[in-house]
Amino acid sequence: MIRSLSRVQAILLGAFVLMGLALIAAGLFAVGNRQWLWSDTFTVRVGFKQIRGVEVGTRVRVQGIDAGEVIAVDPPATPGRDVMLTLRIDGRLRHLLRADASAQIRSEGMVGGKVVEIDPGSGESAILPDHAILNSRPAPEMTELLGHVSQSLDELRKGEGTLGKLRKHDDMYSELVKLVEQARGTMSSLKQDVDAFQQLPIVRSYVKDPLKKLTRPDCERFQKTFKEAELFNSGQAVLTGPGKERLDELAAWLNELKPKGSEVVVAAYAQRSMNADTARIVTQKQSEAICDYLKKQHGVHKTGWFSRRDVTPLGCGVEIPSVPEKEKPPIPGVEVLVFVPQN
C-alpha cells in the first residue's frame, strides 16, 4: 500500500533535497577552487638541470606570495638536458610577471621542503604571455657560499676589505694592538672597581673570598680537620649518624674557645677531579650543614646571654688556598677553624 505525502511533508522533503544538492555543490566548488580548476589561471614552463626534490604539487611563489603550484614534471629527452616544470599560476598575478622573469628552486623551513620562487622581472618589460618559458637560476646554497669565499680571498690578496687592509697597512695593525691593550686596561680597572665594591660594608658580608676568610695575620688560629667520609657519604651534603657524633665531640672543643671577638669558619674541600661548578655547590652545602648542626644543637655561635659570634660556612670547591696550615686539610674533607684576635 503506497501512502501519498501530505503537502507539508512534500515541502519539507523538497527542502532537504535542495539543501543536500547545495552542500554537494559547495563542496565541489571548494575542491575545484583549491585545485585551480575554475579560477583564472595561466601556465608557464621552466627548465632546471637539477630539480632538487621538486614534484607535482610543489608550491610556486611570486615575491613571497603563494601564487600556484607545479602541475607537471617532464624528464629531459636526452641526457644532460633540462628537466621541464610546468607551473600553474593564479591569474590575478599575471600583471606581475614580465618577459625577463626568472625562477629558482629554494629550500624552505628547517626540514628542507622545496618551493619554486619566481622573480617577476623589471617593470619595463612586457607582460609574460601564457605558456612562456621562464629563465632559470641555479639554487643559491653552494653557489652563493663559494662566491662569498672567492670574493673574500680576492679582497685579501689585493689588500682590500678589513682583513686585506690589516695585512697591507702596518699602522692599522698597530692601532688594533693599541685598542686591544686599552681594552685590557679597561678590564683591569673594572676588576679593581669590583674589588672595591665588594669591600663596602653592606656588600662585603655577602661576598666570600676564601683566601681572605682563611688568612688572618692578626688572629691566633685553632684548627680541627675531618675527612669527608667521617661526616658525609661521598659527594653528598647530608650528615650521617657517625658524622653527627663527630660534631658532638667537636662542639665541646668549640664551646671552650669563646673569647671576645672570636669567629668560626667551616671550610669544605672537594677532589680536584670533580667538576668545578658541582664541587663549589657540594662543598658549600656541606659547610652549611655542619654550621647549622653546630648552631642548632650546641649553640657554638653564642658567647653570652645576648652576644653572638659569626659561624661562617665556606665552600671552597676544588680550590685550596695556599695558606700556612698547622695541619693540611684532607681532600676531600673539612676543616673547622677558630680565629681569635690578638690584642
C-alpha positions as CSV (number, residue, x, y, z in Angstrom):
1,M,0.0,0.0,0.0
2,I,1.5,3.3,-1.1
3,R,0.7,6.4,1.0
4,S,0.8,9.8,-0.6
5,L,2.7,12.6,1.1
6,S,0.9,15.5,2.5
7,R,1.5,19.0,1.2
8,V,3.7,19.9,4.3
9,Q,5.7,16.6,4.0
10,A,6.3,17.2,0.3
11,I,7.6,20.7,1.0
12,L,9.9,19.5,3.8
13,L,11.3,16.7,1.6
14,G,11.9,19.1,-1.3
15,A,13.7,21.5,1.1
16,F,16.0,18.7,2.4
17,V,16.9,17.6,-1.2
18,L,17.7,21.1,-2.3
19,M,19.8,21.6,0.9
20,G,21.8,18.4,0.1
21,L,22.4,19.5,-3.5
22,A,23.6,22.9,-2.3
23,L,26.1,21.3,0.1
24,I,27.4,19.0,-2.6
25,A,27.8,21.9,-5.0
26,A,29.6,23.9,-2.3
27,G,32.0,21.0,-1.7
28,L,32.7,20.6,-5.4
29,F,33.4,24.3,-5.7
30,A,35.8,24.3,-2.8
31,V,37.7,21.4,-4.2
32,G,37.7,22.8,-7.6
33,N,38.9,26.2,-6.3
34,R,41.7,24.6,-4.3
35,Q,42.9,22.7,-7.4
36,W,42.7,25.8,-9.6
37,L,40.0,24.3,-11.8
38,W,37.5,27.1,-12.1
39,S,39.6,30.2,-11.3
40,D,41.5,32.4,-13.7
41,T,44.9,30.7,-14.2
42,F,47.7,30.5,-16.8
43,T,50.7,28.2,-17.2
44,V,54.4,28.8,-17.8
45,R,57.3,26.4,-18.1
46,V,60.9,26.5,-16.7
47,G,63.8,24.1,-17.1
48,F,66.4,23.1,-14.5
49,K,69.5,20.9,-14.6
50,Q,68.6,19.6,-11.1
51,I,65.1,19.9,-9.6
52,R,66.3,19.0,-6.1
53,G,63.2,17.1,-4.9
54,V,60.6,19.3,-6.6
55,E,57.5,17.3,-7.5
56,V,53.9,17.8,-8.7
57,G,52.1,19.9,-6.0
58,T,55.2,21.9,-5.0
59,R,54.2,25.4,-4.2
60,V,55.1,28.4,-6.5
61,R,55.6,31.9,-5.1
62,V,56.0,35.3,-6.7
63,Q,57.8,37.8,-4.4
64,G,56.8,35.5,-1.5
65,I,53.1,35.4,-2.4
66,D,51.6,32.0,-2.7
67,A,50.9,32.0,-6.5
68,G,50.3,28.5,-7.7
69,E,51.8,25.0,-7.9
70,V,53.8,22.6,-10.1
71,I,51.4,20.6,-12.2
72,A,53.9,18.6,-14.3
73,V,57.4,17.3,-14.2
74,D,58.8,16.3,-17.6
75,P,62.1,14.4,-17.8
76,P,64.7,15.5,-20.4
77,A,64.5,13.9,-23.9
78,T,68.3,13.2,-23.8
79,P,70.8,13.0,-21.0
80,G,72.1,16.4,-19.8
81,R,69.1,18.4,-21.0
82,D,66.9,20.3,-18.6
83,V,64.0,18.8,-16.6
84,M,61.0,20.9,-17.5
85,L,58.5,22.0,-14.9
86,T,55.0,23.2,-15.8
87,L,53.7,25.9,-13.4
88,R,50.1,26.9,-13.0
89,I,49.8,30.5,-11.8
90,D,46.9,32.4,-10.3
91,G,45.6,34.8,-13.0
92,R,45.4,37.7,-10.5
93,L,49.2,37.8,-10.5
94,R,49.5,37.8,-14.3
95,H,50.4,41.6,-14.4
96,L,53.4,41.0,-12.1
97,L,55.3,38.5,-14.4
98,R,57.3,40.1,-17.1
99,A,59.2,38.8,-20.1
100,D,62.5,38.8,-18.2
101,A,61.1,36.9,-15.1
102,S,63.2,34.0,-13.8
103,A,62.6,31.1,-11.5
104,Q,64.8,29.5,-8.8
105,I,64.3,26.4,-6.6
106,R,64.8,27.3,-2.9
107,S,64.8,25.3,0.4
108,E,62.0,26.3,2.8
109,G,61.9,25.8,6.6
110,M,64.0,23.6,8.9
111,V,63.0,20.3,7.2
112,G,64.3,21.4,3.8
113,G,61.0,21.5,1.9
114,K,61.2,23.0,-1.6
115,V,59.4,25.9,-3.3
116,V,59.8,27.4,-6.8
117,E,60.4,31.2,-6.3
118,I,59.7,33.5,-9.3
119,D,61.5,36.8,-9.6
120,P,58.9,38.8,-11.6
121,G,61.4,40.8,-13.6
122,S,61.6,44.5,-14.4
123,G,58.6,46.8,-14.8
124,E,59.8,48.0,-18.2
125,S,59.4,44.6,-19.9
126,A,56.2,43.3,-21.4
127,I,53.8,41.1,-19.5
128,L,54.7,37.4,-19.7
129,P,52.5,35.6,-22.2
130,D,50.7,32.3,-21.4
131,H,52.8,29.1,-22.0
132,A,56.0,31.1,-22.0
133,I,59.3,29.6,-20.9
134,L,61.0,31.3,-17.9
135,N,64.7,31.7,-17.4
136,S,66.0,29.6,-14.5
137,R,68.6,30.5,-11.9
138,P,70.8,27.9,-10.0
139,A,70.0,27.1,-6.4
140,P,71.7,29.6,-4.1
141,E,73.2,27.4,-1.4
142,M,76.6,26.4,-2.7
143,T,76.8,29.0,-5.5
144,E,76.4,31.9,-3.1
145,L,78.7,30.4,-0.5
146,L,81.5,29.8,-3.0
147,G,81.0,33.3,-4.4
148,H,81.4,34.9,-1.0
149,V,84.5,32.9,-0.2
150,S,86.1,33.7,-3.6
151,Q,85.4,37.4,-3.1
152,S,86.9,37.4,0.4
153,L,90.0,35.7,-0.8
154,D,90.4,38.1,-3.7
155,E,90.0,41.1,-1.4
156,L,92.6,39.7,1.0
157,R,95.0,39.1,-1.9
158,K,94.5,42.7,-3.3
159,G,94.7,44.3,0.2
160,E,91.0,45.3,0.1
161,G,88.4,44.8,2.8
162,T,89.0,44.7,6.5
163,L,91.5,41.8,6.6
164,G,93.2,43.0,3.4
165,K,93.8,46.4,4.8
166,L,95.2,45.0,8.1
167,R,97.5,42.8,6.0
168,K,98.7,45.8,4.0
169,H,99.0,48.6,6.5
170,D,101.3,48.4,9.5
171,D,99.8,51.5,11.0
172,M,96.3,50.0,11.1
173,Y,97.7,46.8,12.7
174,S,99.5,49.0,15.3
175,E,96.2,50.8,16.1
176,L,94.5,47.5,16.5
177,V,97.1,46.4,19.0
178,K,96.7,49.6,20.9
179,L,93.0,49.1,21.0
180,V,93.4,45.6,22.5
181,E,95.8,47.0,25.1
182,Q,93.3,49.7,26.0
183,A,90.6,47.0,26.4
184,R,92.9,45.1,28.8
185,G,93.4,48.2,30.8
186,T,89.7,48.8,31.0
187,M,89.1,45.3,32.2
188,S,91.8,45.6,34.8
189,S,90.3,48.9,36.0
190,L,86.8,47.3,36.1
191,K,88.2,44.4,38.3
192,Q,89.6,47.0,40.7
193,D,86.2,48.7,40.9
194,V,84.5,45.4,41.6
195,D,87.0,44.6,44.3
196,A,86.4,48.0,45.9
197,F,82.7,47.5,45.6
198,Q,82.9,44.2,47.4
199,Q,84.6,45.9,50.4
200,L,81.7,48.2,51.0
201,P,80.2,47.5,54.5
202,I,76.8,46.4,53.2
203,V,78.2,44.3,50.3
204,R,81.2,42.6,51.8
205,S,79.1,40.5,54.2
206,Y,77.6,38.8,51.1
207,V,80.8,38.2,49.2
208,K,83.1,35.4,50.4
209,D,86.7,35.4,49.4
210,P,88.2,32.0,50.6
211,L,91.7,33.4,50.9
212,K,90.7,36.4,52.9
213,K,88.4,34.3,55.2
214,L,91.3,31.8,55.8
215,T,94.1,34.3,56.1
216,R,94.0,36.3,59.4
217,P,97.6,37.5,60.2
218,D,96.1,39.5,63.2
219,C,94.5,36.4,64.7
220,E,95.5,33.3,66.5
221,R,94.3,30.2,64.6
222,F,92.9,27.0,66.0
223,Q,92.1,24.1,63.7
224,K,90.3,20.7,63.6
225,T,90.1,18.6,60.4
226,F,87.9,15.8,59.2
227,K,87.8,13.5,56.1
228,E,84.6,13.8,54.1
229,A,83.8,10.1,54.9
230,E,83.8,10.9,58.6
231,L,80.8,13.3,58.2
232,F,79.1,12.6,54.8
233,N,78.6,10.0,52.2
234,S,80.8,10.7,49.2
235,G,79.7,13.8,47.2
236,Q,76.6,14.4,49.5
237,A,75.7,17.1,51.9
238,V,73.5,15.2,54.5
239,L,75.3,14.5,57.8
240,T,75.5,10.8,58.6
241,G,74.8,9.3,62.1
242,P,78.6,8.9,62.8
243,G,79.1,12.3,61.4
244,K,76.8,13.9,63.9
245,E,78.6,12.1,66.7
246,R,81.9,13.6,65.5
247,L,80.4,17.0,65.5
248,D,79.0,16.5,69.0
249,E,82.6,15.9,70.1
250,L,83.8,18.9,68.2
251,A,81.2,21.2,69.8
252,A,82.8,20.7,73.2
253,W,86.1,22.0,71.8
254,L,84.4,25.0,70.1
255,N,82.4,25.9,73.2
256,E,85.7,26.1,75.2
257,L,87.1,28.6,72.6
258,K,84.8,31.6,73.0
259,P,87.0,34.6,73.7
260,K,85.7,38.0,72.8
261,G,85.8,38.7,69.0
262,S,86.4,35.1,68.0
263,E,85.0,33.7,64.8
264,V,84.4,30.2,63.5
265,V,84.9,29.2,59.8
266,V,83.9,25.8,58.4
267,A,85.7,25.2,55.1
268,A,84.9,22.2,52.9
269,Y,87.1,21.0,50.0
270,A,86.4,18.6,47.1
271,Q,88.6,16.4,45.0
272,R,90.3,18.1,42.1
273,S,88.8,15.6,39.7
274,M,85.2,16.8,40.4
275,N,83.6,19.3,38.0
276,A,84.4,22.8,39.4
277,D,80.8,24.1,39.4
278,T,79.5,20.9,41.0
279,A,82.3,20.9,43.6
280,R,81.5,24.5,44.6
281,I,77.9,23.7,45.2
282,V,78.5,20.4,47.1
283,T,81.2,21.9,49.4
284,Q,79.0,25.0,50.1
285,K,76.1,22.7,51.1
286,Q,78.4,20.5,53.3
287,S,79.8,23.5,55.2
288,E,76.3,24.9,55.7
289,A,75.0,21.6,57.0
290,I,77.9,21.5,59.6
291,C,77.3,25.1,60.7
292,D,73.6,24.6,61.1
293,Y,74.0,21.5,63.2
294,L,76.6,23.1,65.5
295,K,74.5,26.2,66.0
296,K,71.1,24.5,66.5
297,Q,72.3,21.5,68.5
298,H,75.2,23.1,70.5
299,G,74.9,26.8,70.3
300,V,78.5,27.3,69.3
301,H,77.7,30.8,68.0
302,K,76.5,32.0,71.4
303,T,79.2,33.8,73.5
304,G,76.8,35.2,76.2
305,W,73.2,35.8,77.0
306,F,72.8,38.3,74.1
307,S,76.1,38.2,72.3
308,R,76.9,36.1,69.2
309,R,79.9,35.4,67.0
310,D,80.0,34.6,63.3
311,V,80.0,30.9,62.2
312,T,80.7,31.1,58.5
313,P,80.3,28.2,56.0
314,L,82.8,28.3,53.2
315,G,82.5,26.0,50.1
316,C,86.0,26.1,48.5
317,G,85.2,23.6,45.8
318,V,88.4,22.3,44.2
319,E,90.3,25.5,45.1
320,I,92.7,25.0,48.1
321,P,94.1,28.4,49.3
322,S,97.8,28.2,49.8
323,V,97.9,29.5,53.4
324,P,100.1,28.2,56.3
325,E,98.4,25.3,58.0
326,K,99.1,23.6,61.3
327,E,97.6,20.6,59.7
328,K,96.8,20.2,56.0
329,P,93.0,19.5,55.5
330,P,92.3,16.1,53.9
331,I,91.0,16.2,50.4
332,P,88.0,15.7,50.1
333,G,87.4,16.9,53.6
334,V,86.5,19.7,56.1
335,E,88.5,22.0,58.4
336,V,86.9,23.9,61.3
337,L,88.8,27.0,62.3
338,V,88.5,29.3,65.2
339,F,90.1,32.8,64.8
340,V,90.9,34.7,68.0
341,P,92.0,38.3,67.6
342,Q,95.4,39.1,69.2
343,N,95.4,42.3,71.2
